[in-house]
Every structure is written in C-alpha cells, then in structure tokens.
Amino acid sequence: MRCGRIVCTMDMVKNLNNDFNNNLDENFEQACFLSDKEFKHYELVEMLQSGNIPQKQIAALKFDYVKEECDALSLLNNLTGCDGKIRETVALRINQLLRDNFDTCKIFSKLSADILADASIDINANICRFAIDSADLLKFDKEFAKKYTKKIVNYASSALSEIDKFIYRDKKYVINKQMFKLYWCLEALTYFYEYADKTTLNNILAKSIKQQDYTVREKSAQVLCASHLFRDLEDELMSDENYYVRQIYTKSS
C-alpha cells in the first residue's frame, strides 16, 4: 500500500522499530501514515508486541476488540515497564474497552489484578486514574477485587514505612515519590476498602491522616467517608486545619 512515497508493510513496521531513535523524521512520517491506515486485528497485536513507541500507541488506539486472553495480554503487557507514552495510551484504551463490553471485563478480570495494581501507582497520574477506574469496573469479580486490594494495601503499607524512615536531609523528590504512591493507594481504597483487612486498613488510615501533605489527608477522608468504619479517625479529620479536607465531610453530609 502506498501513500505518497511511503510503502507500508508489516515488515517495515518491524524494521522501523530498531531505527526509531536514529531516524526521527522518517518515523514521524511513518507514524502519520500509520494513523490513517486500517489494520487487521492480528497486525495490531503484532505491533503491540514488537513495535516502537508511536507504533504501539497507534496499535493501542486502534485496538478493536478483546475476545481472547491473548488479546488482553497484548494490552496488559504494555501497561507497565515501558515508555510512558505507551503506558498512558494503553491505560486509556483498556478503560474504553472495558466500558464497552462486559465480556471484555470478564476476560480482563482473570488476568489483570497485579498489573492494574502496579499501574495504579504509576508516576503518571493519568495512568493511575485510568487504572483505578478500570479496576473498579472489574470488582464484580470477587477474586480480582481481593488480589487487587491485597497488592494496593501492601503498596500503601510500604510507602508509609518508607515515609517513617525519612529524615530532614532526604531529598524532597524522594519523599514526594512515596507520598504520590500513598495518595493513589488511598484513591484505590476508596473503591476497594471492603476487601481490605480492617485492622490493616485502620493502621494505614491512622498514619495517613497524620501526614503533612494535605492531599493525603484529603484522600484519607474520602476513604473514611466511603466506609464509615473508623469514626474516631473521621472525627479527627472533621476539624482538620485544611479547608479541602474538611470539605470532604461537608459534601458527604
């Protein structure tokens, strides 16, 4: 197939992968062409498996259906451990596919608990948000919900443990990284608190409401308002010095 002087074949897609960083102009031209090209489903799977950054982004955006586990894994394998542009595109497309088809949800629920938990604490907030929203769509599967929550609880406990070790000399970005992780764990627990061990959840929230970062206290308030499990902690946050933390209770009343 031709578009101007570009000839596009799956062999070319493979070859471009190795040259992506050396031939930016050619790859940009190729990416523009690929965005207008129609692909068969197996070609999209192949691009997700072996393409370069723009090829994987395009393949994810064009991914048309998930009917088998291998389809779901093609996307899930690009949700962590790769370039952020790929991760964000894949996170978006997974969320869209889950919203469109309950059969797709049933396939993902058997495969994705650990990966979605990992994506829920990505360094990119958009990915975290998409991953948590996707997990929420899958919690009809109790086994998925238990596995996902267990990992989120472990991440939250680990983040708090690291925060407890910090001293004044520690670099701010190191501290913020753990706060960011804790923030998104609390966001996830807003939807999955009922699958967490109550004692462990109480310990997480008791420590979280003491954090200097008001956004962490705000997320703690959201979990507490959603669950109403720990009234003593709720009472403490109702008189928090920060307006946004107190507003959580105003909105829920």
N, C-alpha and C positions, 0 to 999 in steps of 0.2 A: 504494500500500500504506500502511496506517495502523497506528500503534502509539500509542494514546492520542491526543494532539493532533498528533503528528508525521506529516507526509506525506513519504515518501522517494521521490525520483526522481533520475535521474542529473543532471537539470538543477539540482536542489537541491544535489547534491554539488559541481557546478561553481561555483554561486553562493556556497556557504559558503567556498570557498577564499579569496576576497578578503576575507571578513569575519572570518576566524579570530581575529585579534588583537583585534578590537573587540567580539566577541560570545562571550566565553568560556563563559558559562553555556549559551547555545544550542548552541554547538559541542560542549560536553561531553555534553549531552543527545543531540545527533545522533550523536556517536561511540558512545555506549552503545547506541543503536538499531542503528547500522550493524554493531556487533559481533555482533548476533543475526540479522542479515539474510543471506539467501542471495543470492549474486551469480553472474551468468553470467561466464564467463571473460573475454569482451570488456569487461565492466564493470570487472573487476579491473584489466585492462590500462589502461583509461581513467583509473581512479582513480590508478594509479601515475604516469601521465603528467601529470595535471593537478590531483590532489587536494591538500588541505592536509596538515599533519603527521599528525593521527590517521587521516585517510582513507587516506593512503599506508601507514601502519603496518598498518591493518586489511586493506588490499588485499594487502600482502605476506604477512601471516599466513594469509590465506585463499587465496593463490595456489595453484591446484590441480595444475597440470602445466606442463611446458615441452616443447612439440612442435616449435616453430619458432624461428628465430633472433630474431624479433621478441618472442617471449615472454621469452627470456633477456635481451634488451636492456632490456626493461621493468624488470627487476630490477636489472641491472648499472648502469643509468643513475641509480639511486638508492643506489648503494653508496658513492659519493664525491660531494663537492661539495654536500651538502645537510645538513639538520638531523641531529644525532647520533642522535636517537631513531629517525629513519627509517633511517639507515645501520645501526644495530645490529639492527633488526628484519629488514631485508633480508639482512644478513650471515647471520643465523640461518636464515632461510628458504632461502636459496641452499644452505647446507650441508645442510639437511634434504632438499631436493630431489635433490641430488647423491647422497646416501646411498641414496635410494630407487630410483633408476633409472639404469642405465648409459647408456641412450640420451640422457638429460639431460646426463650427463657429456660425451658426445661433442659435443653442441651447445655447451656452455659452453667446452670446451677450445679451440674455434676462435675464441672471441670475448673471452676474459676475462683473458688473461695480464697485460696492462698494468694493468687495473682492479684485479685481485686483488693485484698487487704494490703499487699505491697504497694499497689498503685494509689491507695487511699492516703499514703504518707509520702507521695512523690514531692519533689522540690518545686514542682509547678502546681499552683493552686487550682488551675483549671482541670488538670488531670485528677487531682484529689476529689474535686467536686463531681466530676463525671463518674469516677469510680464508686464513690459512696452512693450516688444516685442509682447507679446500675446495681450495686449490691442490694439496695432497698427494693428494687424490682424483683430480686431473686429470693427474698427471705420467706416466700411461701414454702420454700424447701427448707425444712427444719434442720436437716443435716448441714446444708450450706450455711445457714444462719449461725449454727453452733461453731463450725470451723472458722468462719469469717470473724465472729466475735472473739473467739479464743485468741486469734492472732492479733486483733486490734487491742485487746486487753494487755497482751504481752508487750506490744509496742508502747502502749501508754505507760505501763509499769517501768519499762526500760528507760523511757525518756525521763520520767520523774527521778529514777535512780541516778541518771547522768546529771540531771539538774542539781540534785542534792550534793554532788561531788564538786560542783564548780566553786572556784574561789574568785576573789576580786580580779586577780591578774588574768584570768581566762579571757580570751578574745570574744568580743561581743557576738561575732558571727557564729561561733561555736555554740554559745548559749542559745541564740536565736534559732539555730537549726533544731535543737531539741524542743524548744517552745513551739515551733511550727509543727513538728511531728505530734506533740501533745494536743495542740489545737485541733488538728484534723482527726485524731483519735477520738476526742470528745465529740466532734461533729458526728462521727460514725456511731458513737454510743448513744446519741440522741435517738437513733432509729433502731438500735440493737441492744439497748440496756437490759431488756427482759431475758436475754440469752447469756448475760454475764453473771458470774458468781457474785452474790450480793455483798459478801464481805470484801472481796477484792475491789468491787466497784466502789464501795464506801471508802476504802483506803485511797483509791485513785482520786475520787472527788474531794475528799478531805484535804489532800495535798494540793490539788489543783486550785481550790478556792483561796489558797494562801499565796499564790504566785503573784509577783509584781505586775506581770503583763495582764492588763485588764481584759484583753480579748480571750485569754484562757479562762479567766473568772466568768466572763460572759458565756462562753461555751459550757462551762460547768453549770451555770444557772439554767441553761437550756436543757441539759440532761436531767437536772433536778426537777424542773417544771414538767418535763415529759413523763418522768417516772413517779414522782411524789413518794419516793422510797425513804428519803432521809430528811425529815422535817427540821432537824437541828441544823443541818447544813444549809437548808433553804432559808431559815430564819437569819442565819449569819450573813448571807448574801443580800437579803432584802434591805439591809442597811449599809450596803457597800458604798464606798466613797465615790464610785464611778457611776455617772448617770446611766450609761448604756447597760451596765449590769443590772441596776435597779429596774430599768425599763422592761427587762425580760418578765419580771413579775407583774408589772403594770399591764402588759399586753396579755398575759395569761389569765388575769383575774376577770 
